[in-house]
């Protein structure tokens, strides 16, 4: 996995966390739980990608790949 994937998964987890939080406030606990489960899956996928990047990339490569990943996500938004 790449840092692109890690960044994408983290962004999805953040979105699901916000939706879950909002659902709690609305009293929609089933939907809150559903989004909490999907945020956990996204966070786990990001953790896997980051662990792999730690093994495969030098600090300079990680800095460059990380900047590219965040920039690409920002452009997609």
Secondary structure, DSSP 4 states (H G I P E B T S, - for coil): --HHHHHHHHHHHHHHHHHHHHHHHHT-HHHHHHHHHHHHHHHHHHHHHHHHHHHH--HHHHHHHHHHHHHHHHHH-
